[in-house]
Amino acid sequence: EESKQRILVNIALNEDLTCSYKQSKISSCSIEGVVQVQVKSENDSVIPFSLLLRDPARHIRAIQENKRYANDTSKQQDIGNGAADYRFTVSCPKADSYFPVMRYKCGGELRPVPIRVQTRIRVQKSVCRVALQISSNPANEDDLMDLMIIMGVDTASVRGESLVTQPAGGVWNAAKESVIWCVSELGEGEKFQLQAQFELRESYIADEKPKFPVLVRCQCMHKQLSDIELEVSDIPEISPAELTMKLARRFRLSHRERS
């Protein structure tokens, strides 16, 4: 019996959570994922293999394979007892790059809340102060990384260029009328507090509080939001092989907060 080909399948699972809040109440939330595959083998021929995506909690509402690299071979009987399985035959060229083989959208019942954003606005005499608190959910399984906090500035009411931030480090972007802070990481359950102070314009109307919408972007390595699981196996009748899978996971967050 000839020895089987040895193949390493690297899989990158990326999920994106996009959510909007108005006065701390959720107004929209979506989670989309993409599975990318890189194949390493001893020779250059394309060796098809089977990729099984298990969805034990039925988080997936819609799934779409990339027909260039993946063929949906799910049999209806795979899917039952509350769980859902999707099976694909994947054929990727051996390369240094990753190929996207499928995208999926999760249903509305999956609503993780990795962070909370709270804003307090105070106007005193000729000054407007904005206090911002970003809280990481204690239930997060890992640190949030590479936070970018973008606060829109109501330039009809305040002078953006008069910005003073506490701690220092907030940057005024005149073109985008916003203040940007960058924070390298936020551990589970940690809070991060920022303050911005602006001079009011003479035209400011005392009864109307200026608005400062906030957008937070960040990522979390080695974690995912859905419960999906991935497995690879060879297709003995077409291309017997010894497969090893390495899975790299991360999710990205885009969180909008409006007052």
BAFI-3210 file (N, C-alpha, C; in Angstrom, 3 decimals, decimal comma, padded with zeros to 6 digits):
// residues 259
n [1|2|3|4|5|6|7|8|9|10|11|12|13|14|15|16|17|18|19|20|21|22|23|24|25|26|27|28|29|30|31|32|33|34|35|36|37|38|39|40|41|42|43|44|45|46|47|48|49|50|51|52|53|54|55|56|57|58|59|60|61|62|63|64|65|66|67|68|69|70|71|72|73|74|75|76|77|78|79|80|81|82|83|84|85|86|87|88|89|90|91|92|93|94|95|96|97|98|99|100|101|102|103|104|105|106|107|108|109|110|111|112|113|114|115|116|117|118|119|120|121|122|123|124|125|126|127|128|129|130|131|132|133|134|135|136|137|138|139|140|141|142|143|144|145|146|147|148|149|150|151|152|153|154|155|156|157|158|159|160|161|162|163|164|165|166|167|168|169|170|171|172|173|174|175|176|177|178|179|180|181|182|183|184|185|186|187|188|189|190|191|192|193|194|195|196|197|198|199|200|201|202|203|204|205|206|207|208|209|210|211|212|213|214|215|216|217|218|219|220|221|222|223|224|225|226|227|228|229|230|231|232|233|234|235|236|237|238|239|240|241|242|243|244|245|246|247|248|249|250|251|252|253|254|255|256|257|258|259]
n.u [000,860|000,637|002,111|000,062|-000,667|000,542|-001,129|-001,423|-003,936|-004,649|-006,870|-008,631|-010,819|-012,954|-015,004|-017,451|-018,872|-021,385|-022,875|-025,467|-026,371|-028,864|-029,168|-028,195|-029,773|-030,192|-030,280|-029,688|-028,145|-025,682|-024,103|-021,518|-019,683|-016,570|-014,912|-011,669|-009,208|-006,032|-003,795|-001,233|001,030|002,938|003,211|002,245|-000,271|-003,837|-005,660|-008,696|-010,690|-012,782|-014,808|-016,275|-018,780|-019,984|-022,915|-023,948|-025,621|-027,356|-026,806|-026,376|-027,945|-027,911|-025,905|-023,205|-021,362|-018,167|-018,115|-015,949|-014,054|-015,334|-017,742|-021,037|-021,930|-023,784|-025,893|-029,323|-029,875|-027,791|-028,525|-030,126|-031,668|-031,713|-029,196|-027,171|-025,531|-023,113|-021,728|-018,882|-017,108|-013,858|-011,595|-008,604|-005,973|-002,510|-000,865|000,624|-001,205|-004,447|-007,638|-010,950|-013,557|-016,167|-019,013|-021,044|-024,149|-025,342|-028,203|-030,725|-030,931|-028,487|-026,686|-024,164|-022,490|-019,816|-018,725|-019,601|-020,709|-020,628|-021,732|-021,305|-022,432|-021,579|-022,364|-020,854|-020,767|-018,591|-017,715|-017,679|-017,898|-017,087|-017,553|-016,395|-016,967|-015,669|-016,530|-015,411|-016,976|-017,303|-017,743|-016,397|-014,107|-011,516|-008,862|-009,748|-008,432|-006,414|-008,048|-009,990|-011,264|-013,709|-014,992|-017,635|-017,963|-019,941|-019,804|-021,216|-021,864|-019,577|-016,040|-013,954|-011,176|-010,336|-009,917|-009,148|-007,788|-008,189|-007,072|-004,101|-003,707|-005,908|-006,874|-007,617|-009,460|-009,868|-010,924|-012,700|-014,255|-013,984|-012,866|-010,137|-009,128|-006,619|-006,289|-004,390|-005,150|-007,862|-008,743|-010,758|-013,696|-012,544|-012,434|-012,351|-011,624|-012,298|-011,830|-013,055|-012,651|-014,146|-014,263|-017,189|-019,121|-019,966|-022,427|-023,837|-026,771|-028,367|-030,247|-029,985|-028,368|-025,114|-024,332|-022,531|-021,747|-020,489|-018,093|-016,770|-014,115|-012,678|-010,710|-010,669|-008,490|-008,127|-010,677|-014,239|-017,599|-019,935|-021,054|-019,931|-018,270|-015,391|-014,294|-011,958|-011,604|-010,312|-011,151|-011,599|-012,201|-011,635|-009,296|-007,200|-005,727|-003,557|-004,689|-004,016|-005,307|-005,137|-006,442|-007,191|-008,626|-010,648|-012,475|-014,030|-015,121|-017,580|-018,951|-021,552|-022,686|-025,304|-026,614]
n.v [-001,196|002,147|005,018|007,466|010,777|013,597|016,275|019,613|021,545|024,776|026,756|029,764|031,347|033,927|036,196|038,785|041,210|043,519|046,191|048,418|050,917|052,830|055,280|053,410|051,181|048,315|048,618|047,477|044,455|042,382|039,351|038,117|035,629|034,350|031,697|030,794|029,141|027,565|025,526|023,197|021,045|018,144|017,926|019,578|019,110|019,575|018,584|017,365|017,750|016,937|019,215|019,759|021,590|022,135|023,028|023,249|024,758|025,878|028,469|029,543|031,274|031,660|030,386|030,536|029,093|029,533|029,065|028,615|027,263|025,520|022,940|022,279|019,552|018,713|016,403|015,873|014,222|014,628|016,618|017,249|016,323|018,788|019,925|021,293|020,315|021,105|020,119|020,210|019,802|020,669|022,280|023,582|025,477|024,759|027,096|030,225|031,956|032,566|031,176|032,287|030,223|029,993|031,958|033,071|033,943|034,814|034,075|036,197|035,577|035,214|037,218|038,556|040,677|042,271|044,722|047,675|050,959|054,082|057,418|060,640|063,931|067,220|070,621|073,588|076,906|078,238|075,880|072,506|069,281|065,903|062,745|059,505|056,079|052,936|049,675|046,409|043,322|041,195|038,552|038,042|035,980|036,522|039,002|042,161|043,578|046,141|048,528|051,036|054,106|056,197|059,297|061,202|064,703|067,420|069,912|072,189|073,144|073,118|073,990|072,072|072,127|073,062|071,026|069,217|066,373|063,776|060,775|062,181|061,989|061,620|062,418|065,126|065,089|067,024|066,843|064,719|065,513|064,498|062,827|060,736|057,912|055,526|052,345|049,785|047,334|045,738|044,190|041,328|042,426|044,847|048,461|051,449|054,790|057,956|061,435|064,313|067,700|070,680|073,997|075,967|077,176|080,602|080,640|078,620|077,007|077,164|075,266|072,911|069,900|069,161|066,624|063,555|061,050|057,680|055,414|052,247|050,199|046,973|043,973|040,429|037,955|034,437|033,651|033,065|034,039|032,648|029,196|027,471|024,599|023,191|020,620|018,539|016,056|013,312|012,276|009,233|007,663|009,317|010,887|009,697|010,703|011,989|014,092|017,111|019,532|022,997|025,517|028,921|031,476|034,430|037,336|040,357|043,566|046,054|048,716|050,876|053,807|055,872|058,943]
n.w [000,000|-000,924|000,660|002,287|001,117|002,905|004,349|005,359|006,685|007,072|008,825|008,926|010,963|010,954|012,629|012,514|014,492|014,393|015,853|016,971|019,277|020,947|023,265|025,146|024,583|022,568|019,061|016,618|015,446|014,112|013,094|011,234|009,523|008,206|006,569|005,952|003,987|003,885|002,158|002,707|001,225|000,124|-002,612|-005,737|-006,706|-006,667|-003,937|-003,147|-000,195|002,623|004,341|007,344|008,844|011,906|013,628|016,476|018,150|016,429|015,366|012,865|010,264|007,532|004,902|002,636|000,176|-001,432|-004,673|-006,298|-004,842|-003,126|-002,688|-002,006|-000,191|001,584|003,097|003,596|005,763|007,494|009,117|012,024|015,184|016,620|016,208|013,523|010,575|008,131|005,124|003,041|-000,033|-000,464|-002,602|-002,828|-004,262|-003,620|-001,717|-000,562|000,319|001,853|001,043|000,653|001,616|002,512|003,597|006,319|007,958|011,140|013,215|014,819|017,516|018,645|020,557|021,618|024,029|024,025|024,935|026,901|026,387|027,799|028,027|029,355|029,369|030,099|030,499|031,333|032,022|029,760|028,764|027,555|028,761|028,139|029,361|029,023|029,191|028,654|029,005|029,495|029,074|031,873|031,311|028,987|027,236|026,768|026,357|024,901|021,987|020,381|020,408|018,914|019,407|018,388|018,505|017,512|016,946|017,909|016,051|015,576|018,003|019,651|019,712|017,904|017,676|020,093|021,783|024,747|026,215|028,672|029,874|028,305|024,736|023,116|019,814|017,734|014,794|012,216|009,629|009,776|011,808|014,471|017,486|018,140|019,912|020,758|022,118|023,465|024,698|026,503|029,328|030,466|032,023|032,658|032,944|031,008|031,131|029,717|029,119|027,495|026,711|025,601|024,173|024,201|021,406|020,564|019,431|020,586|021,773|024,773|025,794|024,398|024,489|023,358|020,894|020,974|019,275|019,499|018,223|018,571|017,710|017,739|018,378|019,102|019,794|019,082|019,775|019,327|018,366|017,719|018,131|016,329|014,924|013,334|011,152|009,433|006,848|004,895|001,497|000,860|-001,424|-003,570|-003,094|-001,072|001,963|004,563|006,887|008,627|010,777|011,458|013,422|013,423|015,262|015,447|016,534|015,363|016,394|015,942|017,362|017,843|019,465|020,205|021,471]
ca.u [000,000|001,484|001,834|-000,877|-000,155|000,326|-001,607|-001,759|-005,000|-004,764|-008,178|-008,827|-012,243|-013,131|-016,398|-017,612|-020,080|-021,684|-024,084|-025,776|-027,171|-029,357|-029,394|-027,844|-030,654|-029,719|-031,203|-029,421|-027,004|-025,491|-022,844|-021,189|-018,413|-015,952|-013,946|-010,631|-008,413|-004,727|-003,387|000,202|001,238|004,269|003,280|001,468|-001,609|-004,941|-006,250|-009,956|-010,942|-014,120|-014,841|-017,554|-019,068|-021,035|-023,600|-024,753|-026,630|-028,115|-026,576|-026,300|-029,224|-027,670|-024,504|-022,967|-019,991|-017,511|-018,177|-014,635|-013,224|-016,114|-018,949|-021,899|-022,333|-024,610|-027,044|-030,348|-029,891|-026,757|-029,061|-031,218|-031,550|-031,428|-027,956|-027,128|-024,203|-022,959|-020,519|-018,415|-015,862|-013,031|-010,414|-007,855|-004,587|-001,481|-000,405|000,953|-002,329|-005,674|-008,762|-012,238|-014,362|-017,597|-019,469|-022,335|-024,784|-025,974|-029,559|-030,860|-030,919|-027,102|-026,444|-023,126|-022,254|-018,432|-018,435|-020,631|-020,200|-021,466|-021,291|-021,955|-022,100|-021,906|-022,058|-020,688|-020,290|-018,192|-017,002|-018,450|-017,074|-017,656|-016,897|-016,673|-016,476|-015,763|-016,404|-015,336|-017,853|-016,536|-017,943|-015,494|-013,158|-010,143|-008,707|-010,044|-007,163|-006,380|-009,278|-009,985|-012,476|-013,920|-016,138|-018,062|-018,047|-021,004|-019,023|-022,100|-021,959|-018,261|-014,869|-013,195|-009,724|-010,015|-009,934|-008,156|-008,244|-007,651|-005,632|-003,659|-003,638|-007,014|-006,417|-008,687|-009,389|-010,742|-011,612|-013,807|-014,947|-014,045|-011,693|-009,758|-008,207|-006,219|-005,975|-003,854|-005,945|-008,808|-008,958|-012,127|-014,212|-011,860|-013,076|-011,416|-012,323|-011,707|-012,559|-012,730|-013,193|-014,175|-014,879|-018,465|-019,216|-020,879|-023,753|-024,428|-028,087|-028,185|-031,147|-029,718|-027,082|-024,403|-024,336|-021,210|-021,874|-019,224|-017,888|-015,607|-013,712|-011,598|-010,733|-010,327|-007,806|-008,306|-012,041|-015,292|-018,869|-020,883|-020,559|-019,668|-017,041|-014,933|-013,503|-011,586|-011,294|-010,005|-012,212|-010,766|-012,436|-011,082|-007,920|-006,831|-004,653|-003,486|-004,925|-003,875|-005,954|-004,804|-007,517|-006,923|-009,927|-010,704|-013,643|-013,880|-016,321|-017,849|-020,031|-021,962|-023,538|-025,840|-027,402]
ca.v [000,000|003,342|005,898|008,546|012,153|014,341|017,620|020,503|022,493|025,909|027,405|031,030|031,616|035,322|036,623|040,228|041,641|044,929|046,496|049,828|051,171|054,194|055,461|052,124|050,086|047,800|048,876|046,486|043,590|041,315|038,604|037,434|034,916|033,855|030,615|030,833|027,909|027,490|024,118|022,929|019,617|017,831|018,172|020,738|018,790|019,972|017,398|017,737|017,147|017,217|020,160|019,669|022,707|021,745|024,186|022,563|025,654|026,456|029,915|030,002|031,497|031,515|030,064|030,590|028,663|030,137|027,920|028,382|026,370|024,637|022,371|021,884|018,149|018,401|015,528|016,320|013,438|015,129|017,719|016,739|016,362|020,130|020,486|021,348|020,069|021,465|019,446|020,750|019,312|021,860|022,099|024,847|025,309|024,901|028,484|030,911|032,789|031,895|031,331|032,273|029,120|030,209|033,023|032,748|034,963|034,205|034,542|037,297|035,168|035,280|038,649|038,801|042,103|042,308|045,977|048,683|052,321|055,066|058,796|061,700|065,244|068,328|071,959|074,550|078,203|078,241|074,626|071,255|068,121|064,596|061,625|058,299|054,864|051,703|048,554|045,082|042,382|040,209|037,218|037,850|034,899|036,944|040,451|042,855|044,159|047,153|049,328|052,370|054,766|057,377|060,060|062,304|065,956|068,335|071,135|073,360|073,608|073,271|074,127|070,824|072,343|073,439|069,758|068,764|065,051|063,202|061,002|062,749|060,945|061,769|063,252|065,798|064,931|068,086|066,409|063,817|066,108|063,477|062,586|059,322|057,351|054,142|051,639|048,514|046,196|045,912|042,844|040,977|043,143|046,131|049,690|052,451|056,078|059,047|062,700|065,309|069,014|071,601|075,321|076,132|078,299|081,667|080,364|077,466|077,259|076,576|074,154|071,702|069,266|068,687|065,159|062,971|059,607|056,964|054,144|051,510|049,011|046,224|042,559|039,484|036,837|033,066|033,441|033,257|034,437|031,548|027,916|026,531|023,797|022,789|019,382|018,151|014,639|013,043|011,610|008,073|007,134|010,233|011,290|009,333|011,575|012,175|015,523|017,761|020,853|024,020|026,512|030,225|032,138|035,761|038,111|041,811|044,240|047,446|049,037|052,285|054,273|057,225|059,421]
ca.w [000,000|-000,957|001,804|001,959|001,093|004,142|004,026|006,475|006,338|008,001|008,691|009,660|011,192|011,377|012,803|012,689|015,202|014,148|016,623|017,229|020,472|021,121|024,706|025,788|024,163|021,280|017,955|015,569|015,773|013,118|013,183|009,987|009,633|006,970|006,777|004,905|004,030|003,220|002,098|002,552|000,977|-000,415|-004,047|-006,173|-007,210|-005,780|-003,330|-002,503|001,111|003,140|005,468|008,055|009,741|012,848|014,230|017,501|018,747|015,307|015,279|011,470|009,576|006,093|004,619|001,189|-000,142|-002,592|-005,605|-006,917|-004,022|-002,252|-003,263|-000,890|-000,310|002,758|002,899|004,540|007,004|008,418|009,919|012,855|016,659|017,155|015,653|012,062|010,009|006,721|004,643|001,759|-000,613|-000,693|-003,454|-002,853|-004,710|-002,592|-001,874|000,695|000,738|002,285|000,117|001,366|001,091|002,792|004,486|006,936|008,807|012,310|013,510|015,786|018,944|019,138|020,801|022,629|024,335|024,550|025,656|027,129|026,200|028,498|027,786|030,155|028,795|031,026|029,989|032,432|031,528|028,339|028,526|027,482|029,121|027,793|030,043|028,259|029,848|027,873|029,946|028,888|029,773|032,656|030,711|027,835|027,531|026,515|026,255|023,653|021,535|019,310|020,436|018,327|019,897|017,539|019,026|016,654|017,712|017,477|015,809|015,592|019,398|020,305|018,835|017,955|017,827|021,483|022,527|025,736|026,662|029,898|029,752|027,028|023,703|022,171|018,696|016,996|013,342|011,729|008,406|010,123|012,964|015,509|018,338|018,063|020,907|020,508|023,357|022,964|025,146|027,611|029,867|030,843|033,184|032,897|032,461|030,515|031,188|028,938|029,186|026,476|027,070|024,462|024,374|023,489|020,466|021,001|018,862|021,275|022,387|026,109|026,151|023,620|024,808|022,158|020,739|020,723|019,011|019,699|017,526|019,093|016,937|018,396|018,006|020,167|019,145|019,583|020,273|018,348|018,967|017,537|018,650|015,233|015,001|012,000|011,100|008,068|006,653|003,487|000,733|000,508|-002,774|-004,583|-002,786|000,296|002,471|006,012|007,066|009,932|010,720|012,455|013,378|014,057|015,381|016,053|016,115|015,356|016,899|015,603|018,312|017,755|020,565|019,983|022,618]
c.u [000,892|001,097|000,947|-000,147|-000,424|-000,037|-001,898|-002,810|-005,051|-006,101|-008,203|-010,325|-012,364|-014,611|-016,433|-018,946|-020,250|-022,957|-024,224|-026,666|-027,644|-029,765|-029,288|-028,797|-030,233|-030,744|-030,918|-028,174|-026,877|-024,129|-022,655|-019,827|-017,880|-014,917|-012,964|-009,684|-007,092|-004,259|-001,880|000,368|002,584|004,350|002,256|000,060|-002,667|-005,596|-007,544|-010,065|-012,329|-014,011|-016,233|-017,683|-020,241|-021,609|-024,526|-025,863|-027,517|-028,017|-026,662|-027,689|-029,065|-026,192|-024,334|-021,528|-019,474|-017,329|-016,857|-013,850|-014,027|-017,396|-019,787|-022,356|-023,181|-025,740|-028,063|-030,285|-028,771|-027,367|-030,243|-030,891|-031,105|-030,179|-028,065|-025,684|-024,213|-021,660|-020,165|-017,213|-015,058|-011,833|-009,706|-006,474|-003,631|-000,871|-000,045|-000,225|-003,503|-006,776|-010,072|-013,126|-015,841|-017,802|-020,776|-022,822|-025,456|-027,352|-029,581|-030,795|-029,504|-026,734|-025,401|-022,929|-020,841|-018,113|-019,714|-019,982|-021,163|-020,861|-022,040|-021,478|-022,517|-021,461|-021,993|-020,053|-019,881|-017,533|-017,978|-017,508|-017,815|-016,850|-017,353|-016,141|-016,737|-015,533|-016,377|-016,177|-017,012|-016,669|-017,078|-014,447|-011,715|-010,091|-009,200|-008,788|-007,411|-007,669|-009,039|-011,322|-012,614|-015,167|-016,439|-018,286|-019,079|-020,371|-019,903|-022,147|-020,611|-017,166|-014,008|-011,721|-009,331|-009,909|-008,784|-008,654|-007,510|-007,982|-005,287|-003,623|-004,807|-006,596|-007,623|-008,457|-010,391|-011,548|-012,831|-014,610|-015,106|-012,748|-011,408|-008,793|-007,845|-005,771|-005,534|-004,668|-006,826|-009,166|-010,406|-012,541|-013,539|-012,659|-011,997|-012,166|-011,546|-012,517|-012,085|-013,381|-013,068|-014,677|-016,170|-018,358|-020,168|-022,308|-024,476|-025,738|-028,162|-029,056|-030,789|-028,350|-026,395|-024,398|-022,929|-021,363|-020,505|-019,219|-016,635|-015,357|-012,613|-011,648|-010,331|-009,745|-008,184|-009,703|-013,027|-016,589|-019,915|-020,274|-020,141|-018,326|-016,687|-014,094|-013,139|-011,337|-010,988|-011,216|-011,542|-010,945|-011,855|-009,603|-007,600|-005,641|-004,690|-003,583|-004,653|-004,496|-005,419|-005,831|-007,084|-008,238|-009,741|-012,065|-013,317|-015,213|-016,380|-019,104|-020,325|-022,887|-023,982|-026,668|-028,823]
c.v [001,240|004,284|007,060|009,885|012,819|015,782|018,378|021,498|023,561|026,590|028,666|031,274|033,038|035,642|038,121|040,516|043,133|045,253|048,002|049,924|052,614|054,319|054,121|050,980|049,630|048,083|047,971|045,702|042,546|040,659|037,860|036,779|034,548|032,796|030,671|029,662|028,097|026,037|024,018|021,428|019,411|018,031|019,227|020,404|019,188|018,702|017,800|017,058|017,578|018,148|020,101|020,869|022,279|023,007|023,669|023,445|026,303|027,984|030,416|030,112|031,283|031,246|030,020|030,169|029,440|029,013|027,665|027,316|025,336|024,200|021,830|020,443|017,739|017,467|015,886|015,535|013,843|016,040|017,198|016,924|017,737|020,754|020,542|021,112|020,500|020,832|019,967|019,953|020,547|021,486|023,445|024,576|025,440|026,296|029,059|031,723|031,914|032,167|031,306|031,175|029,250|031,393|032,582|033,948|034,248|034,821|035,547|036,889|035,165|036,757|038,859|040,305|042,233|043,588|046,755|050,043|053,278|056,456|059,731|063,048|066,327|069,650|072,900|075,813|078,077|076,932|073,442|070,105|066,836|063,532|060,346|057,114|053,659|050,561|047,250|044,128|041,371|038,793|037,001|036,801|035,325|038,462|040,945|043,628|045,261|047,969|050,675|052,996|056,083|058,090|061,226|063,555|066,882|069,723|072,381|073,970|073,873|073,439|072,877|071,037|072,757|072,202|069,628|067,405|064,606|061,713|061,595|061,628|060,962|062,751|063,823|065,615|065,908|067,631|065,550|064,319|065,087|063,445|061,088|058,980|055,939|053,534|050,234|047,319|046,552|044,512|042,611|041,748|044,477|047,303|050,659|053,773|057,165|060,298|063,609|066,612|069,944|072,967|075,374|077,276|079,349|081,362|079,217|077,851|076,469|075,345|072,850|071,125|068,849|067,149|064,659|061,459|058,917|055,680|053,496|050,322|048,303|044,792|041,703|038,255|035,512|032,786|033,633|033,570|033,335|030,286|026,959|025,823|023,347|021,520|019,111|016,638|014,412|012,394|010,373|007,611|008,027|010,495|010,943|010,178|011,583|013,663|015,960|019,146|021,751|025,130|027,779|030,995|033,571|036,366|039,589|042,421|045,661|047,829|050,526|052,638|055,691|057,649|059,736]
c.w [000,000|000,186|001,358|001,928|002,432|003,794|005,318|005,979|007,434|007,759|009,541|009,733|011,749|011,489|013,082|013,360|014,976|014,907|016,847|018,463|020,442|022,570|025,446|025,474|022,757|020,180|016,760|015,940|014,673|013,338|011,876|010,148|008,264|007,347|005,614|005,099|003,288|003,294|001,888|002,327|000,289|-001,918|-004,460|-006,634|-006,176|-005,247|-002,629|-001,138|001,578|004,346|006,074|008,979|010,623|013,498|015,334|018,087|017,690|015,274|013,840|010,857|008,067|005,881|003,099|000,922|-001,348|-003,618|-006,339|-006,171|-003,240|-002,939|-002,107|-001,091|000,888|002,347|003,971|005,845|007,970|009,461|010,718|014,313|017,180|016,585|014,131|011,625|008,545|006,248|003,249|001,287|-001,023|-001,555|-003,564|-003,425|-003,527|-002,767|-000,517|001,205|001,180|001,267|000,907|000,787|001,439|003,715|005,123|007,750|009,956|012,536|014,654|017,239|019,520|019,303|021,897|022,834|024,912|025,321|025,924|026,981|026,897|028,318|028,725|029,630|029,787|030,415|031,187|031,876|030,067|027,929|028,447|027,784|028,763|028,526|029,364|029,037|028,947|028,855|029,177|029,738|030,563|032,086|029,473|028,202|027,319|026,429|024,906|023,271|020,518|019,261|019,773|018,705|019,136|018,038|018,089|017,498|017,064|017,259|015,664|016,990|020,047|019,259|018,967|018,247|019,248|022,384|023,529|026,229|027,916|029,850|028,389|025,993|022,744|021,080|017,963|015,503|012,737|010,512|008,738|011,320|014,089|016,317|018,287|019,200|020,484|021,832|022,957|023,441|026,332|028,096|030,252|032,085|033,463|032,331|032,009|030,464|030,465|029,186|028,073|026,892|025,868|024,911|023,572|022,484|021,024|020,553|019,579|021,956|023,681|026,379|025,455|023,971|023,512|022,101|020,361|020,495|019,059|018,864|018,119|018,174|017,719|017,900|019,198|019,485|019,832|020,114|019,137|019,089|018,858|018,144|017,534|015,432|013,587|012,100|009,644|008,013|005,178|002,813|000,130|-000,930|-003,864|-004,313|-001,337|000,754|003,987|006,274|008,498|009,797|011,822|012,309|014,106|014,075|015,872|015,713|016,200|015,769|016,365|016,365|018,249|018,903|020,251|021,171|022,194]
res [e|e|s|k|q|r|i|l|v|n|i|a|l|n|e|d|l|t|c|s|y|k|q|s|k|i|s|s|c|s|i|e|g|v|v|q|v|q|v|k|s|e|n|d|s|v|i|p|f|s|l|l|l|r|d|p|a|r|h|i|r|a|i|q|e|n|k|r|y|a|n|d|t|s|k|q|q|d|i|g|n|g|a|a|d|y|r|f|t|v|s|c|p|k|a|d|s|y|f|p|v|m|r|y|k|c|g|g|e|l|r|p|v|p|i|r|v|q|t|r|i|r|v|q|k|s|v|c|r|v|a|l|q|i|s|s|n|p|a|n|e|d|d|l|m|d|l|m|i|i|m|g|v|d|t|a|s|v|r|g|e|s|l|v|t|q|p|a|g|g|v|w|n|a|a|k|e|s|v|i|w|c|v|s|e|l|g|e|g|e|k|f|q|l|q|a|q|f|e|l|r|e|s|y|i|a|d|e|k|p|k|f|p|v|l|v|r|c|q|c|m|h|k|q|l|s|d|i|e|l|e|v|s|d|i|p|e|i|s|p|a|e|l|t|m|k|l|a|r|r|f|r|l|s|h|r|e|r|s]
***
